[in-house]
């Protein structure tokens, strides 16, 4: 295996380590896992299985997993830290909630896979 091929698995490895840390933290402290954590385990397992069976689909599922994490739909860390962007009036409005950990891993994924993403976008938008 060459370095480039190993490099593409780093974002998923980071997610697995973060989930392992979350599980360890819940076993040793009074912090509890919530539904967002359980969904993240499901998506990471789906990414792993897909990477073994069909690597291209595995990359897509990993992309979706990281996007969901970035948009605060799932969580990988024991304490969910979220930043809100947008506006609200009387607690009603349009707020975009972003998890910084997931955002950094998502950006790393994009940097590592920029050529594959570029090929996919060129193929999708070519006439």
C-alpha positions, 0 to 999 in steps of 0.5 A: 500500500502506498502512502496516498492510499493510507492517507485517505483513511485518516479522517475515518480513523480520527472518527473511530478514535473520537467515538472510542474516547466517547465510549471510554468517557461514558464508562468512566464518568457521569457523561451519557451518550445521546441519540446523536452518538448512537447515530454516529456509531451507525454511520461510522460502521456503515462507512467502514463496511462500505470501504471494505466492500466498495471503496468509492461508496465508502468515501461517499458515506464517510463524506455524508457522515462528516457532513452530518457531524458538521451540521450537528445532526450526529456527534462524535465527541462526548461533550457536544460543542456547537457554534450557531450562525444565523439570526433568530427573533424570539427563539425562532429563526434560521440558525446554522449549528456547526460542530468544530471537531467535525468541521476540522475532520470534514475539511481534512477529508476534503483536502485529502480527497480533493482530486476525487471530489473534483473528478466527481463534480466535473463528471456530474456537471459536464454536458 
